Amino acid sequence: MVSGSQRPMLRTLILPAVDAPYLLVEIVSGLYHLTVLPAGFGDDDLEAPARAQGRANRLDACLVLGERRVLAIHAEGIERRETEIPFRLFGHWSSAVVTGRLNTARALPSTDEVLRRQMALEAALREYPARRAEMLRKCGMLAPADFVVGDTTKGGWEATADELRALSGRQPSGAPVGLVLCAD
C-alpha cells in the first residue's frame, strides 16, 4: 500500500512547474493530458474552450484557474466548482501526464507567456521519470535500477506477423500507422 505522502508525485513533481491556467483531461484512469492556456484570458474565455474540449472528446476534464479554483467538467456535461483536481489517480506514483498530443477544440494564441509555461511543463515531464524513481527508491518501493517497467502482464497479446506488417511505421502526420482521428 502506498502512504499518503507517496501519492501526490504528479502534483509535487510536475504541477509546480506550470502556473494556472491549464486544462487537464483524463484520457484513461492514470493517464492525463495537460494543455497550458493563456493567462491573459478571463475565466469565461477559458471556460468556453474547456467545455468545448469536454464535448468534443467526451472525456472528463478539469480547468484549473488558480490555487483552489477548479472547474470539473464530466464527460456527461455535468460541471462542478472544486478546490482540488478530482481525478482519483491524479498524483499517484503510477500515473502519467502528457502534453501536446490532444488538440484543443479551437486554436488558442501561442503568446510568449504560453510558450514559456509550455517549455517549463515539458522540462518537468522530461525530468519526472528519474525524479519519481528516486522518490520511490527513497521510500523503499523501487530497487536501484536505470529504468522503470510497468506491469507487462496486463492485457494484450503477441502480435501476429500480419498485425506487425499492418501496423508498422508512421503516417505522414507522424501518428503511428493504424491510429486515426475519430469522426467527432
N, C-alpha and C positions, 0 to 999 in steps of 0.2 A: 504494500500500500504506500502511496505517496503522501507525505505530510503536506499540510497547507503551505509551509514555507517553500516547498519544492514545486508547487503547482503553477505559480504565476510567471513562468520563464518567458513566454512570449511578451507578456506585459512589461516585465522588468528589463528584458534584453533587447527588445525591438521598439516598443512604443515610445520610450523616452527620446528616441532618435527623430521622431516625426511629430511636429506640432499639429494640433487640430486646425482646420477641419480636414477630415478624411472619411471615406466610405469604406466600410468593412463588410464584405459579402461572404457568407458561409457557403462554400462550394459543396462540401460534404462535411460531416462532423469531423472536426480536427484539421480541416484544410480551409484556409481563409484567403481571400483576395483583398488587398488594401489599395485604394486609389486615393492619392493626395488631391485635395480640392483647393481651389483658390481661396486664400484667407480674406481677400477683399470683398468677397460676396457676402451679402446679408443672409440671415437664416432662411428666409423664403426662397432666395435664389439658390441655396444649397439643397433645400428640401425637395424642390421640383425635380432636379436630376436624380436624386436619391430614390424618390418614388418611382420615377420612370425606369430606373435600373431594376428595382424590385419587380415591377410589372413585366419588363422585358425578359428577365431571367427566371422569374418565379422561384427565386431563392430568398432566404431570409437575409436581411441586410441591416446594418446599423450606421447611421450618420452620426459621427462623433463631432460635435460642435465646439466642445471645450471641456474643461475639467468638470465632471459630474453632469454633463449635458449631452445626452444621447437620445436620438430618435430611433427606436427599434421598429423596423418595418418587416412584418412577417410575409411569407410567400403568398398567403391568402389575402393580403392587403390590410390586415389589422395593424394599427400603429399604436405605440405607447411611448411616452416620455420616460426615460430611465436615468439613473445616475451612474450606472455601470453598463459595460457591454454584456448583454445577457447570454451570450453563447456559452453553453455548458463546458465545452472543452477548450475554449479560447484561453490560452495561458498555460495549459497542461504541457508538460515536457515533451510529449509525443506529437504535439500539434505543429503545423507549419503554416507560414504565410508566404504568399507570392504576390508579385505586383507586375503591372504591365502586360497582363495576359487577358484581362477582361475589359473589353471596350465599354466606355460609358454610353448611355442611351443617346447622348448628344455630345458633340465636341465641346471641350472646355478650353479656355485660354491657357497657353503654356507661358506664363509670365516667368521672370527671373526668380521670383519668390517660390513659385510652384516647382521649378526645376531644381532650385537649391534644396527644398524639402524632399523632393523625389530622390535626389542624389544621396541625401543623408539616410533615407529609408533603404535604398539599395545597398549602401555600405553596411548598415546594420544587419540586413538579410544575409550578406556575404559572410559576416563575422559570426552570425548566430550559431551555425553548427558547431564550431570549435568552442564557443563560449558555453553553449548548452552542454557539450560533452565534458568540459572542465567542471561545470557546476555539478553534473551527475557524478563525476569521479569523486569530487569532494564530499558528496553525500553518501558515497559508498554504493551507488546504484549502477556504476559502469566501471568495468575493469579497464585499466590503461590500454588504449589502442589508438591507431591512427585513423580509424573510420568507425561509422555507426551504421548498422544494418537493421532495417525494420524486420517485422515478422514475415519471413519468407514462406511460411506455411499457410498464409491466408489466401484462400481462393485461387483462381487461375488454373492454368494447365500448361503443359508443354506445347508450344506452338508446332503445328504441322508444317511440313515443307511448303504447302500451298499458302498457309497463313503467313509464313515468313516472306514468301515472294510477294504476296498481295499487299502486305503492309510495310514493306521496307522502303526506306528513303523519306524524302521530304517533298512536299508540294512546292510550286513556285512561290507561294506565300511564306514558306518556311515551316508551316504546320506539318506534323507527321502525316504520312500517307494514311488514308482511312479516317482521319478526323475531319469532320465537316461541320459548318455552322448550321444550327437548326433553322427551320423556316421562320421562326419568330425573331 
